Amino acid sequence: MRTLAEIQQILRNYQPELKSKYGIERLTLFGSYARQEQTEESDIDIML
């Protein structure tokens, strides 16, 4: 299971590519990972 810091770093790494290809300006993590309440069965919720 990935940590919140790992997920945030992955999103930061992909943000420039997503901006250039699709014009996405901002990525926001929400849900159990954002609240740091994730479990082994949690998915990752991302708002574009």
N, C-alpha and C positions, 0 to 999 in steps of 0.2 A: 504494500500500500504506500502510495506516495504521500509526502508531507505537504502541508500548505505552501511552504517555501519552495519546494520543488515544482509544484503546479504553477505558482506565480512566475518562476524563472522560465518555465516552458512557454507560458503565455507571452512573456516579454521577448523571448527569442523569436517567436512566430509573428509578432505584431508588425514589424517592418514589411514582411512578405505579404501579409494580409492587407496592409494599407496600400501597397503598390499594386497588387492584383485586383483587389475588390473595393478599395476606398474605405476600408474599415478603419475608423479613427480610434476606437476605444473597445477594449475587452474588459468585461466585469465578471468576476467570479462571485457566485451566490450559492445559497443552499448550505448543505451540511459542511462542505469544505470551508466556506467563508466563515461559518460560525465555529469552525474547528470542532465539529461534532461528528466527523466522518467515521464510518465503520468499514469493514472489509467489503460490504455489499453496497456501499455508496457509489453513486455515479458522480460525474463532475458537471456542474451546471455553469454554463458560460453564456453571458449576454453580449451580443455584438452590437 
